[in-house]
Amino acid sequence: MKTKIVTLDNKAAGEVELNDAIFAIEPRKDILHRVTEWQRAKRRAGTHKTKGISEVSGTTKKPFKQKGTGNARQGSLRSPQMRGGAIIFGPVVRSHEYDLPKKVRKLGLKMALSAKQAAGKLHVVDTLVVKDAKTKTLATQIEKLGLSKALFVRGDNAKDAFFNGVQNIPYTDVIPEIGLNVYDILRHGDVVLTTHALEALQKRLA
């Protein structure tokens, strides 16, 4: 399967062959959901915390005598039924990360790319090197390309003029090819690959 290569000025720059095993497979919602939830779980801070009874400050003295007050018997002001007391089985600091087989993660990435290709939302540009890297100029170029909430994928992790120029454009991001993931693909409208990124991606996922 072939697709067009364009420049950032929306001019033709040739064609490139897309690997059908990566860009033309049938997406499955269950696989995409599994990979997305796995990614979101890894991103959770896990810093939620409540105090157990050993962590609540307060006296160990019995609040009042056992009998004769008309109240239910109590042994501590730090008990969970008391105001300001402990929380039983509350959340603790922990990692929400869990394992997902590599083949499932790889398949999910292929399916996400295939879904964008099928929807006509996958684009290939020759390069992201620009002469005028002003945000206004880049925003105009992106608009001319007909892109919405674009995710630009480059072949390396360099932060150059283009990267700096799109930082203030809403819903537009630039990531390296090695950092391409299902969650970012699905939450963006269009995915734009450089030829360098496409070559590396096809080599890695083939």
N, C-alpha and C positions, 0 to 999 in steps of 0.2 A: 504494500500500500504506500502510495506516494502522497506527499503534502507539500505545499508551497513554502518557500522561504521568503520572508519579506524583510525590509529594513524598518527602522523606527519611523522613517518618513512614509511608510506604507508603499514602498516601491518593490517590485519583484526582484528577487535575488537568486532565483533558481528553484530547484526541487530537491527533496531528500526522501530517502526510503525509510518508512517506519516498519519496525518489526511487528508482524501480526500477532506474535506470541505475547507481545507486551501491550500493544495499542488496539487490539481487535478481539479481545475476549469478552465473554458475556459477564457483566457485573452481577454480583450476588449481594443483596442487601445484608444478609446475615454476616458475611465475611467483612464487609465494610464497617458494619456496626461493631463487630468484635475488635477490629483493629483500632477504631476510633475510641472506644471505651478503654482499651488498653493504654492508649496514649494519654487520655484524659486522667486516668488513674495515676499514671507516672507524674503528671504535672501537679497533682494535689500536694499541698504543703504538709498536711498531716499534723499541723501544730495545734489543733483543737485540744483542750484540756480542761477537766474539772477536778476539784479537790476531793480526795478520799478522806476517810475519817482520821487517818494518821497525819494528814496535811492541814486540817482545819485547826486554827489557833483557838484556844479556849481552855477553861479549867477542866480538870477531871473530877471535880467535886460533884456529888449528886445534887441535882437542882433543888429538890425538896424531899422531905421524908417520904418513906414508902407508903405509909397509910395515914388516913385521917384528914387529907386535904380535899378530897373529893375529885381530885384529878387522876388521870391515868398515870400509872407508875412510870417514872423516867430514871434513867441511869446516867445520862450525859447530855449536855447542851450541844454537843457536836454530832449527835445522832441525825440521821437523814430526815426524820420527821419534825425536827426542830428548825425554826427559822434561822437561816445562816449556817445550817449544819452541812454535813457531807452529802455528796452525790454518790449513790451506789450504782456500780456498773456504768459510770459515765465515760465519755470519750477520753482517750489517752493519746499522747504523742506517739505516732507510729507512721510507717510508710504504707501507702495504699498500693504500691507497685506489686504487680504479679507477672508471672512468666506467660509468654505467648510464643508458640513455635515459630521459628524463623520462616518456615515455608508458608505459614498463614500470613505473616507480616508482608512477605514478598508478594504473595498472591493478592493481598489487599491493595498494595501499591499499584500493581498492574491493573487491577480492576478499576481503581480510581482514575488512572490515566486513560483507560479504555472508555470509561463513562464520559470523560471530558471530550475525547476525540469523537465519540458517537454524537455528542451534542453540539459539535462544531465549536467547542470552547478551548481547543488546544491549538496553539500557534507556535511557529518557529521563526525566530529572527536571526539574522546573521551575526549581530554583535550588539552589545549594550554600551559600546564606547561612543561617547557623544562629545561634540565640540562645545555646545552650549548646555550646561547642566543646571540651568535655572529651573526652579520648581514650576514656574508658569509655563516655560517652554516645553518641559517634559509632560506636563498635564495636557497641553494642547496636542502633542504627538500621540499620547495615549488615547485621547478622545478621537483623533482621526483614525486610529487603528480600530476603533469600535470596541474597545475593551472596557469591561466593567468589573470593579473589585479585582484587579489583576494581580496575579502572583508571578513574578519574574524569577526564573530559575537559571542561574549562571553556572559556568563550569568550575569556578573556584570560589574561595571565600573572601576575595579581596573587596575592600570597601573603597570604591573609587568615586568619581564625580557623579555617576549615574545613581549609585546607592545613596549618596548624600542628597541628591536632588529630589528623589521621590519620597523622602522621609516625611514630608509634610502633606503628601497627597493622601487623602482619606482612603482607607481600605486597600491600599496598594503596598505590597511588600516585595522584598528581594531576598532570596535565600540561595545558598550554594546547592549544587546538584546532590551532594552527599547528604544534605539535610532535608531533601524532599520527603514529605510524609503525607499519609492519607488525610489526616485532620486538616492540614493547611490546604490541600487540594480541594476538599469538599466545601470548605468555608469561603473559598474565593470563587468568583464568577468565571474568570478566564485564567488559563495557565499558559505562560509564555516561556518557551525553552529557547536558549541559545543553541546554535549548532554544536558548540563545544559541549554543552550540558547534555544535549540529546545523544551525542556519540558516547559519552561516558555512561549515561543512563542505560542505553541499550546494551553496552558491554557488561554492565553490572547485573542487569536483570535477565539477560538472555540465558 
